[in-house]
Amino acid sequence: MDVRFPSTVMLIFSVMAVGVGSHGIAGGIGCAGCTLVVSLAQQIGEMNNEPIIEAMQRLCGFLPSSYQPACKMFVTEVEPVVQRLIDEKLFTPDIACHALTLCSVDPGQKQCHLYPLPAERGVATSLSRALSSGKAREARAKKIQKLGADICDYFPVLKEICQFVYERVDDHDPVVDADGDRFSVIETLRGTHFRGRDCDDTDPSIHPGAKPIDGDRQRDSNCNGIYGVDPKSGSPYEELLCNSTTQLGMILLGDSAGAHFHIPENWVSAPDISLGAFEILPHVLADEFDWPYLSAMTGYKNSSLVKWPTDSTYYKFWQMDHCNHRDYQNLGVNGARSSAMNSTIQYSMARDQKLDHPALVVYSLIGNDVCNGHADTIAHMTTPEEMRANFHSTLQFLDTRLPPGSHVIATGVADGRILFNTLHDHIHPIGKLRSDVTYEQLYDYLDCLQISPCTGWMSSNETLRNLTSERAANLSKAIEAEVHAYKSKNFDVHFVQFDIQDVMKKWVKEGGKAEDLIEPVDGFHPSQLANFLMAQQFWEDFEGIYPQGIVKRNPHNDQIRQLFGDQGGY
């Protein structure tokens, strides 16, 4: 049986790194994942007064049962190396992962380490004492080499799924979609968590957002749960209850922030980890670590897994007019930048100019055009000319897909200096037990490995942070200029320079903490609370753009609830 490394923390950092297209140096994502999971096991051992090997076995026990055998085999494989380091009083998570050959020191590069190295000893000296020869390390490398850099390799149970998913997810379409209309009947794998549920996956003419066929007398063709005929008047319910307002779908063309990238804090915090913490892991993986059903744009339900409630643009559309039920698409993609949106992502949008209702499209790429993991990060940023050209091409595409009466709102790129300024001296969850790892230390560690989600902003280099924000501001100006210049055939287009700092200032003024608005594990994305507050801010922006209301309140909402209950749910 193959030895695998089912480290959830490695998976987390794999996703973060892949999201920015960088696997790093000196072991990269594998090194970071190993260091953090070994650190987590070490802390669990301290809390339970047990050796680290037993703590590793305990950590394996927290995983879903199908992942535990491979995890325990890995622990058995690494035990001799870990014990030797402990006996030599050389053990640190960094040294252990170097000894396991998951970390390295590349020629001409500095030693990357999250924790202090043994006193007066570098990595090489420590390893020479722990392992008798280079041959020992080579032998160890051969046993560990099957770990690879592909998360599907870590979990044999995911292997076949991954092969199928890769073919579909690269196009950002639902994996399960029998009729090819880009709507699904399952939650994950780009299904109903990202788009409204299909109510007939055998007929492509039936999907959320469609104009009703024959008034939906016989069946629900737009999946909003409203169909049939009123026995008194003989008229279809769709005509009676929905024709007095203009129905409007909600579509996001965005990135991981719009998709609400989120890693549960109790996955990496030793004091908070517990049996059952990882029960949701398969679902989180299948959703690419995104939680769009809780997001500011397309959220539609609350979850006991997060502290704060959900609000969103789509949900407000539904509150105003229940006929908009299920008409949402979250096309947020981890790592998306304007070039990827222009070349692939936008083509996964499902809208027919003649057969579907109008929609509001929010174009919101708030960071990845300036964020990357490269050491020469500025050289890999999008230029203002490229940004405008990419956005122009997307607008041209939307003019071929959106029904007349649609709307497009483009947001500016964020000022990410807020990340370092807010978090740099705070303790990261991996350091919660001993207060020994700050966000600044973690940022610098990821930067050293060249796997940072955003080298420009997640950096202790103030000059670099300022230059990154300067480029972001210029990209926002390029988007705004294209908004004013573009002549659309089927929609109006507006620009909103959305600023998370304004939301943060309001929250702090109300007595909250600024750090509450940033995801605690990755220290990069908006938190659940931020998504809730951003939804409210976006709605205020919409009301400023459309003072007469972007959607009208349906006077028949109460009747819809009485007749159709939850309209089939989600």
Secondary structure, DSSP 8 states (H G I E B T S, - for coil): -------HHHHHHHHHHHHTT---STTHHHHHHHHHHHHHHHHHHHHHT--HHHHHHHHHHHS-GGGHHHHHHHHHHHHHHHHHHHHTT---HHHHHHHTTSS---TTS----SS--STT--HHHHHHHHSSSHHHHHHHHHHHGGG-S-HHHH-GGGHHHHHHHHHHHTTT--S--TTSSS--SSSSSSSTTTB---S-TT-TT--TTB--GGGGSSS-SSSSS--SB-TTT--BHHHHHHTTS---EEEEEEEHHHHTB---GGGT-TTT--TTTTTTHHHHHHTTTB-GGGSTTT-----TTSSS----HHHHHHHH-GGGTT-EEEEEETT--HHHHHHTGGGG----TTTB--EEEEEE--STTT----TTGGGGS--HHHHHHHHHHHHHHHHHHS-TTEEEEEE----THHHHHHHTTSB-GGGTTTT--BHHHHHHHHHHTT--S-TTTSSS-HHHHHHHHHHHHHHHHHHHHHHHH---SSEEEEEE---HHHHHHHHHHTT--GGGGB-TTTSSSB-HHHHHHHHHHHHHHHHHH-TT-SS---TTHHHHHHHHTTTT--
